[in-house]
Amino acid sequence: MAKILFVITAATHWTLADGYQQPAGFWAEEAMGPYAVFKEAGYER
């Protein structure tokens, strides 16, 4: 089965083309929800 790579950054913001600094971050649920679905489907980690 295919492998899936999750990339999570510690960046505090993204700088947009117009110079605006968009705050960044993630909640653990945003990564763990899809992880559980992929694991259940048989994907490797």
mmCIF file of the N, C-alpha and C atoms, coordinates in Angstrom:
data_MODEL
# 
_entry.id   MODEL 
# 
loop_
_atom_site.group_PDB 
_atom_site.id 
_atom_site.type_symbol 
_atom_site.label_atom_id 
_atom_site.label_alt_id 
_atom_site.label_comp_id 
_atom_site.label_asym_id 
_atom_site.label_entity_id 
_atom_site.label_seq_id 
_atom_site.pdbx_PDB_ins_code 
_atom_site.Cartn_x 
_atom_site.Cartn_y 
_atom_site.Cartn_z 
_atom_site.occupancy 
_atom_site.B_iso_or_equiv 
_atom_site.pdbx_formal_charge 
_atom_site.auth_seq_id 
_atom_site.auth_comp_id 
_atom_site.auth_asym_id 
_atom_site.auth_atom_id 
_atom_site.pdbx_PDB_model_num 
ATOM 1   N N  . MET A 1 1  ? 0.861  -1.184 0.000  1.00 0.00 ? 1  MET A N  1 
ATOM 2   C CA . MET A 1 1  ? 0.000  0.000  0.000  1.00 0.00 ? 1  MET A CA 1 
ATOM 3   C C  . MET A 1 1  ? 0.899  1.235  0.000  1.00 0.00 ? 1  MET A C  1 
ATOM 4   N N  . ALA A 1 2  ? 0.388  2.313  -0.549 1.00 0.00 ? 2  ALA A N  1 
ATOM 5   C CA . ALA A 1 2  ? 1.132  3.569  -0.628 1.00 0.00 ? 2  ALA A CA 1 
ATOM 6   C C  . ALA A 1 2  ? 1.362  4.155  0.758  1.00 0.00 ? 2  ALA A C  1 
ATOM 7   N N  . LYS A 1 3  ? 2.387  4.978  0.850  1.00 0.00 ? 3  LYS A N  1 
ATOM 8   C CA . LYS A 1 3  ? 2.670  5.687  2.098  1.00 0.00 ? 3  LYS A CA 1 
ATOM 9   C C  . LYS A 1 3  ? 2.205  7.129  1.956  1.00 0.00 ? 3  LYS A C  1 
ATOM 10  N N  . ILE A 1 4  ? 1.842  7.745  3.064  1.00 0.00 ? 4  ILE A N  1 
ATOM 11  C CA . ILE A 1 4  ? 1.390  9.137  3.081  1.00 0.00 ? 4  ILE A CA 1 
ATOM 12  C C  . ILE A 1 4  ? 2.288  9.927  4.012  1.00 0.00 ? 4  ILE A C  1 
ATOM 13  N N  . LEU A 1 5  ? 2.704  11.096 3.565  1.00 0.00 ? 5  LEU A N  1 
ATOM 14  C CA . LEU A 1 5  ? 3.556  11.971 4.359  1.00 0.00 ? 5  LEU A CA 1 
ATOM 15  C C  . LEU A 1 5  ? 2.750  13.186 4.804  1.00 0.00 ? 5  LEU A C  1 
ATOM 16  N N  . PHE A 1 6  ? 2.712  13.423 6.105  1.00 0.00 ? 6  PHE A N  1 
ATOM 17  C CA . PHE A 1 6  ? 2.110  14.641 6.654  1.00 0.00 ? 6  PHE A CA 1 
ATOM 18  C C  . PHE A 1 6  ? 3.248  15.611 6.934  1.00 0.00 ? 6  PHE A C  1 
ATOM 19  N N  . VAL A 1 7  ? 3.130  16.830 6.453  1.00 0.00 ? 7  VAL A N  1 
ATOM 20  C CA . VAL A 1 7  ? 4.130  17.863 6.732  1.00 0.00 ? 7  VAL A CA 1 
ATOM 21  C C  . VAL A 1 7  ? 3.454  18.924 7.589  1.00 0.00 ? 7  VAL A C  1 
ATOM 22  N N  . ILE A 1 8  ? 3.989  19.117 8.778  1.00 0.00 ? 8  ILE A N  1 
ATOM 23  C CA . ILE A 1 8  ? 3.440  20.102 9.718  1.00 0.00 ? 8  ILE A CA 1 
ATOM 24  C C  . ILE A 1 8  ? 4.568  21.056 10.076 1.00 0.00 ? 8  ILE A C  1 
ATOM 25  N N  . THR A 1 9  ? 4.296  22.335 10.016 1.00 0.00 ? 9  THR A N  1 
ATOM 26  C CA . THR A 1 9  ? 5.322  23.334 10.260 1.00 0.00 ? 9  THR A CA 1 
ATOM 27  C C  . THR A 1 9  ? 5.132  24.018 11.618 1.00 0.00 ? 9  THR A C  1 
ATOM 28  N N  . ALA A 1 10 ? 6.194  24.563 12.109 1.00 0.00 ? 10 ALA A N  1 
ATOM 29  C CA . ALA A 1 10 ? 6.137  25.335 13.350 1.00 0.00 ? 10 ALA A CA 1 
ATOM 30  C C  . ALA A 1 10 ? 6.100  26.830 13.042 1.00 0.00 ? 10 ALA A C  1 
ATOM 31  N N  . ALA A 1 11 ? 5.872  27.183 11.775 1.00 0.00 ? 11 ALA A N  1 
ATOM 32  C CA . ALA A 1 11 ? 5.819  28.595 11.395 1.00 0.00 ? 11 ALA A CA 1 
ATOM 33  C C  . ALA A 1 11 ? 4.690  29.294 12.138 1.00 0.00 ? 11 ALA A C  1 
ATOM 34  N N  . THR A 1 12 ? 4.923  30.511 12.538 1.00 0.00 ? 12 THR A N  1 
ATOM 35  C CA . THR A 1 12 ? 3.893  31.275 13.243 1.00 0.00 ? 12 THR A CA 1 
ATOM 36  C C  . THR A 1 12 ? 3.015  32.062 12.278 1.00 0.00 ? 12 THR A C  1 
ATOM 37  N N  . HIS A 1 13 ? 3.495  32.247 11.021 1.00 0.00 ? 13 HIS A N  1 
ATOM 38  C CA . HIS A 1 13 ? 2.713  32.972 10.025 1.00 0.00 ? 13 HIS A CA 1 
ATOM 39  C C  . HIS A 1 13 ? 3.203  32.643 8.620  1.00 0.00 ? 13 HIS A C  1 
ATOM 40  N N  . TRP A 1 14 ? 2.332  32.923 7.648  1.00 0.00 ? 14 TRP A N  1 
ATOM 41  C CA . TRP A 1 14 ? 2.677  32.842 6.225  1.00 0.00 ? 14 TRP A CA 1 
ATOM 42  C C  . TRP A 1 14 ? 2.686  34.275 5.718  1.00 0.00 ? 14 TRP A C  1 
ATOM 43  N N  . THR A 1 15 ? 3.714  34.659 4.964  1.00 0.00 ? 15 THR A N  1 
ATOM 44  C CA . THR A 1 15 ? 3.730  35.991 4.382  1.00 0.00 ? 15 THR A CA 1 
ATOM 45  C C  . THR A 1 15 ? 3.143  35.900 2.979  1.00 0.00 ? 15 THR A C  1 
ATOM 46  N N  . LEU A 1 16 ? 2.043  36.607 2.753  1.00 0.00 ? 16 LEU A N  1 
ATOM 47  C CA . LEU A 1 16 ? 1.359  36.585 1.465  1.00 0.00 ? 16 LEU A CA 1 
ATOM 48  C C  . LEU A 1 16 ? 2.027  37.539 0.485  1.00 0.00 ? 16 LEU A C  1 
ATOM 49  N N  . ALA A 1 17 ? 1.649  37.439 -0.784 1.00 0.00 ? 17 ALA A N  1 
ATOM 50  C CA . ALA A 1 17 ? 2.262  38.252 -1.836 1.00 0.00 ? 17 ALA A CA 1 
ATOM 51  C C  . ALA A 1 17 ? 2.149  39.745 -1.561 1.00 0.00 ? 17 ALA A C  1 
ATOM 52  N N  . ASP A 1 18 ? 1.076  40.171 -0.903 1.00 0.00 ? 18 ASP A N  1 
ATOM 53  C CA . ASP A 1 18 ? 0.901  41.598 -0.616 1.00 0.00 ? 18 ASP A CA 1 
ATOM 54  C C  . ASP A 1 18 ? 1.610  42.037 0.667  1.00 0.00 ? 18 ASP A C  1 
ATOM 55  N N  . GLY A 1 19 ? 2.362  41.112 1.304  1.00 0.00 ? 19 GLY A N  1 
ATOM 56  C CA . GLY A 1 19 ? 3.106  41.437 2.511  1.00 0.00 ? 19 GLY A CA 1 
ATOM 57  C C  . GLY A 1 19 ? 2.364  41.148 3.805  1.00 0.00 ? 19 GLY A C  1 
ATOM 58  N N  . TYR A 1 20 ? 1.053  40.847 3.708  1.00 0.00 ? 20 TYR A N  1 
ATOM 59  C CA . TYR A 1 20 ? 0.265  40.541 4.895  1.00 0.00 ? 20 TYR A CA 1 
ATOM 60  C C  . TYR A 1 20 ? 0.770  39.251 5.537  1.00 0.00 ? 20 TYR A C  1 
ATOM 61  N N  . GLN A 1 21 ? 0.910  39.239 6.854  1.00 0.00 ? 21 GLN A N  1 
ATOM 62  C CA . GLN A 1 21 ? 1.346  38.047 7.567  1.00 0.00 ? 21 GLN A CA 1 
ATOM 63  C C  . GLN A 1 21 ? 0.135  37.324 8.133  1.00 0.00 ? 21 GLN A C  1 
ATOM 64  N N  . GLN A 1 22 ? -0.250 36.254 7.458  1.00 0.00 ? 22 GLN A N  1 
ATOM 65  C CA . GLN A 1 22 ? -1.400 35.441 7.870  1.00 0.00 ? 22 GLN A CA 1 
ATOM 66  C C  . GLN A 1 22 ? -0.976 34.525 9.009  1.00 0.00 ? 22 GLN A C  1 
ATOM 67  N N  . PRO A 1 23 ? -1.620 34.601 10.169 1.00 0.00 ? 23 PRO A N  1 
ATOM 68  C CA . PRO A 1 23 ? -1.269 33.696 11.263 1.00 0.00 ? 23 PRO A CA 1 
ATOM 69  C C  . PRO A 1 23 ? -1.406 32.230 10.834 1.00 0.00 ? 23 PRO A C  1 
ATOM 70  N N  . ALA A 1 24 ? -0.527 31.385 11.336 1.00 0.00 ? 24 ALA A N  1 
ATOM 71  C CA . ALA A 1 24 ? -0.542 29.967 10.986 1.00 0.00 ? 24 ALA A CA 1 
ATOM 72  C C  . ALA A 1 24 ? -0.487 29.120 12.246 1.00 0.00 ? 24 ALA A C  1 
ATOM 73  N N  . GLY A 1 25 ? -0.788 27.875 12.089 1.00 0.00 ? 25 GLY A N  1 
ATOM 74  C CA . GLY A 1 25 ? -0.769 26.928 13.193 1.00 0.00 ? 25 GLY A CA 1 
ATOM 75  C C  . GLY A 1 25 ? -1.766 25.831 12.898 1.00 0.00 ? 25 GLY A C  1 
ATOM 76  N N  . PHE A 1 26 ? -1.855 24.838 13.764 1.00 0.00 ? 26 PHE A N  1 
ATOM 77  C CA . PHE A 1 26 ? -2.811 23.763 13.552 1.00 0.00 ? 26 PHE A CA 1 
ATOM 78  C C  . PHE A 1 26 ? -3.253 23.209 14.892 1.00 0.00 ? 26 PHE A C  1 
ATOM 79  N N  . TRP A 1 27 ? -4.425 22.617 14.894 1.00 0.00 ? 27 TRP A N  1 
ATOM 80  C CA . TRP A 1 27 ? -4.930 21.884 16.047 1.00 0.00 ? 27 TRP A CA 1 
ATOM 81  C C  . TRP A 1 27 ? -4.580 20.424 15.819 1.00 0.00 ? 27 TRP A C  1 
ATOM 82  N N  . ALA A 1 28 ? -4.256 19.703 16.862 1.00 0.00 ? 28 ALA A N  1 
ATOM 83  C CA . ALA A 1 28 ? -3.880 18.292 16.728 1.00 0.00 ? 28 ALA A CA 1 
ATOM 84  C C  . ALA A 1 28 ? -4.962 17.491 16.013 1.00 0.00 ? 28 ALA A C  1 
ATOM 85  N N  . GLU A 1 29 ? -6.212 17.840 16.219 1.00 0.00 ? 29 GLU A N  1 
ATOM 86  C CA . GLU A 1 29 ? -7.312 17.116 15.578 1.00 0.00 ? 29 GLU A CA 1 
ATOM 87  C C  . GLU A 1 29 ? -7.258 17.229 14.059 1.00 0.00 ? 29 GLU A C  1 
ATOM 88  N N  . GLU A 1 30 ? -6.671 18.331 13.553 1.00 0.00 ? 30 GLU A N  1 
ATOM 89  C CA . GLU A 1 30 ? -6.575 18.521 12.113 1.00 0.00 ? 30 GLU A CA 1 
ATOM 90  C C  . GLU A 1 30 ? -5.623 17.509 11.484 1.00 0.00 ? 30 GLU A C  1 
ATOM 91  N N  . ALA A 1 31 ? -4.687 16.988 12.241 1.00 0.00 ? 31 ALA A N  1 
ATOM 92  C CA . ALA A 1 31 ? -3.766 15.975 11.740 1.00 0.00 ? 31 ALA A CA 1 
ATOM 93  C C  . ALA A 1 31 ? -4.218 14.571 12.139 1.00 0.00 ? 31 ALA A C  1 
ATOM 94  N N  . MET A 1 32 ? -4.727 14.419 13.333 1.00 0.00 ? 32 MET A N  1 
ATOM 95  C CA . MET A 1 32 ? -5.081 13.085 13.836 1.00 0.00 ? 32 MET A CA 1 
ATOM 96  C C  . MET A 1 32 ? -6.340 12.516 13.184 1.00 0.00 ? 32 MET A C  1 
ATOM 97  N N  . GLY A 1 33 ? -7.278 13.362 12.800 1.00 0.00 ? 33 GLY A N  1 
ATOM 98  C CA . GLY A 1 33 ? -8.491 12.885 12.132 1.00 0.00 ? 33 GLY A CA 1 
ATOM 99  C C  . GLY A 1 33 ? -8.165 12.180 10.824 1.00 0.00 ? 33 GLY A C  1 
ATOM 100 N N  . PRO A 1 34 ? -7.492 12.867 9.890  1.00 0.00 ? 34 PRO A N  1 
ATOM 101 C CA . PRO A 1 34 ? -7.116 12.209 8.638  1.00 0.00 ? 34 PRO A CA 1 
ATOM 102 C C  . PRO A 1 34 ? -6.163 11.031 8.862  1.00 0.00 ? 34 PRO A C  1 
ATOM 103 N N  . TYR A 1 35 ? -5.254 11.148 9.827  1.00 0.00 ? 35 TYR A N  1 
ATOM 104 C CA . TYR A 1 35 ? -4.326 10.046 10.123 1.00 0.00 ? 35 TYR A CA 1 
ATOM 105 C C  . TYR A 1 35 ? -5.104 8.777  10.470 1.00 0.00 ? 35 TYR A C  1 
ATOM 106 N N  . ALA A 1 36 ? -6.107 8.892  11.312 1.00 0.00 ? 36 ALA A N  1 
ATOM 107 C CA . ALA A 1 36 ? -6.906 7.735  11.716 1.00 0.00 ? 36 ALA A CA 1 
ATOM 108 C C  . ALA A 1 36 ? -7.634 7.130  10.515 1.00 0.00 ? 36 ALA A C  1 
ATOM 109 N N  . VAL A 1 37 ? -8.163 7.996  9.645  1.00 0.00 ? 37 VAL A N  1 
ATOM 110 C CA . VAL A 1 37 ? -8.867 7.504  8.453  1.00 0.00 ? 37 VAL A CA 1 
ATOM 111 C C  . VAL A 1 37 ? -7.905 6.756  7.531  1.00 0.00 ? 37 VAL A C  1 
ATOM 112 N N  . PHE A 1 38 ? -6.741 7.318  7.282  1.00 0.00 ? 38 PHE A N  1 
ATOM 113 C CA . PHE A 1 38 ? -5.761 6.663  6.404  1.00 0.00 ? 38 PHE A CA 1 
ATOM 114 C C  . PHE A 1 38 ? -5.246 5.367  7.011  1.00 0.00 ? 38 PHE A C  1 
ATOM 115 N N  . LYS A 1 39 ? -4.995 5.373  8.317  1.00 0.00 ? 39 LYS A N  1 
ATOM 116 C CA . LYS A 1 39 ? -4.522 4.159  8.986  1.00 0.00 ? 39 LYS A CA 1 
ATOM 117 C C  . LYS A 1 39 ? -5.565 3.053  8.883  1.00 0.00 ? 39 LYS A C  1 
ATOM 118 N N  . GLU A 1 40 ? -6.823 3.405  9.123  1.00 0.00 ? 40 GLU A N  1 
ATOM 119 C CA . GLU A 1 40 ? -7.921 2.430  9.031  1.00 0.00 ? 40 GLU A CA 1 
ATOM 120 C C  . GLU A 1 40 ? -8.039 1.873  7.622  1.00 0.00 ? 40 GLU A C  1 
ATOM 121 N N  . ALA A 1 41 ? -7.715 2.696  6.614  1.00 0.00 ? 41 ALA A N  1 
ATOM 122 C CA . ALA A 1 41 ? -7.802 2.267  5.222  1.00 0.00 ? 41 ALA A CA 1 
ATOM 123 C C  . ALA A 1 41 ? -6.611 1.392  4.813  1.00 0.00 ? 41 ALA A C  1 
ATOM 124 N N  . GLY A 1 42 ? -5.621 1.271  5.715  1.00 0.00 ? 42 GLY A N  1 
ATOM 125 C CA . GLY A 1 42 ? -4.493 0.383  5.451  1.00 0.00 ? 42 GLY A CA 1 
ATOM 126 C C  . GLY A 1 42 ? -3.226 1.051  4.966  1.00 0.00 ? 42 GLY A C  1 
ATOM 127 N N  . TYR A 1 43 ? -3.218 2.381  4.922  1.00 0.00 ? 43 TYR A N  1 
ATOM 128 C CA . TYR A 1 43 ? -2.008 3.076  4.505  1.00 0.00 ? 43 TYR A CA 1 
ATOM 129 C C  . TYR A 1 43 ? -0.919 2.929  5.562  1.00 0.00 ? 43 TYR A C  1 
ATOM 130 N N  . GLU A 1 44 ? 0.341  2.892  5.106  1.00 0.00 ? 44 GLU A N  1 
ATOM 131 C CA . GLU A 1 44 ? 1.470  2.800  6.038  1.00 0.00 ? 44 GLU A CA 1 
ATOM 132 C C  . GLU A 1 44 ? 1.796  4.165  6.595  1.00 0.00 ? 44 GLU A C  1 
ATOM 133 N N  . ARG A 1 45 ? 2.444  4.179  7.748  1.00 0.00 ? 45 ARG A N  1 
ATOM 134 C CA . ARG A 1 45 ? 2.888  5.450  8.307  1.00 0.00 ? 45 ARG A CA 1 
ATOM 135 C C  . ARG A 1 45 ? 4.368  5.553  8.268  1.00 0.00 ? 45 ARG A C  1 
# 
